[in-house]
């Protein structure tokens, strides 16, 4: 599929957060929503359980706004949500979806047009050849221009106290979080991030080094099992493991990746 075909033309599906517009050409998330009407129920439930009214939520790799909308409703009018999305097509759909689903007393929304990164630099965004709109990643030779943004340099974000960060950056999550390192140290937020060992290696890093980095920041990794492995809508959490076990569990999961809850050391809520 070429760039001309990847327009902002969307298809609307009914979901658990209301009508959601996704790219008409999407081959992964659109059929999933049509069948199940929800996305990542365990991760969604955990994010909502960690957020309180008035909180600040950072959504890295916000896509079309599924987590953004959930967080806007959860944190209310006194809160704030920063939706970070490098792909213009997805940002357009995100803004449409927020407009369609925002009602009542909702939080301030800041849409950040760029890729969360460890420095401010021009980047390229590679798109999935199979049509999965959720699989876009920073890579040399990518088809879409993007701007890398160090998030802890954003004045609007520095004025807030971050409660929860969610990042889905296709094996580049550690780069995104490096650019937030100062505020991670200041605010000690909970972090939910994708952990994809193969994607991390493809990006030139080592998954063991990434886990060591997270621990050096004062975080205890907890792995969320996939929904099919824990049928009840309650996070199935695995903590207290060594890093070899976390890497193995992620590699053995469907798709070869898992979600990590990076919990501030010493905190349980």
Secondary structure as GFF3:
##gff-version 3
##sequence-region A 1 269
A	DSSP	three_ten_helix	3	5	.	.	.	ID=ss1
A	DSSP	beta_strand	10	15	.	.	.	ID=ss2
A	DSSP	beta_strand	18	23	.	.	.	ID=ss3
A	DSSP	alpha_helix	29	36	.	.	.	ID=ss4
A	DSSP	alpha_helix	41	50	.	.	.	ID=ss5
A	DSSP	beta_strand	56	60	.	.	.	ID=ss6
A	DSSP	alpha_helix	66	75	.	.	.	ID=ss7
A	DSSP	beta_strand	80	85	.	.	.	ID=ss8
A	DSSP	alpha_helix	88	101	.	.	.	ID=ss9
A	DSSP	beta_strand	108	113	.	.	.	ID=ss10
A	DSSP	beta_strand	115	116	.	.	.	ID=ss11
A	DSSP	beta_strand	121	127	.	.	.	ID=ss12
A	DSSP	beta_strand	136	138	.	.	.	ID=ss13
A	DSSP	beta_strand	144	149	.	.	.	ID=ss14
A	DSSP	three_ten_helix	151	153	.	.	.	ID=ss15
A	DSSP	alpha_helix	155	158	.	.	.	ID=ss16
A	DSSP	beta_strand	162	167	.	.	.	ID=ss17
A	DSSP	alpha_helix	173	178	.	.	.	ID=ss18
A	DSSP	alpha_helix	181	187	.	.	.	ID=ss19
A	DSSP	beta_strand	190	195	.	.	.	ID=ss20
A	DSSP	alpha_helix	197	202	.	.	.	ID=ss21
A	DSSP	alpha_helix	207	216	.	.	.	ID=ss22
A	DSSP	beta_strand	219	224	.	.	.	ID=ss23
A	DSSP	three_ten_helix	227	229	.	.	.	ID=ss24
A	DSSP	beta_strand	237	239	.	.	.	ID=ss25
A	DSSP	alpha_helix	243	252	.	.	.	ID=ss26
A	DSSP	three_ten_helix	254	256	.	.	.	ID=ss27
A	DSSP	beta_strand	258	264	.	.	.	ID=ss28
###
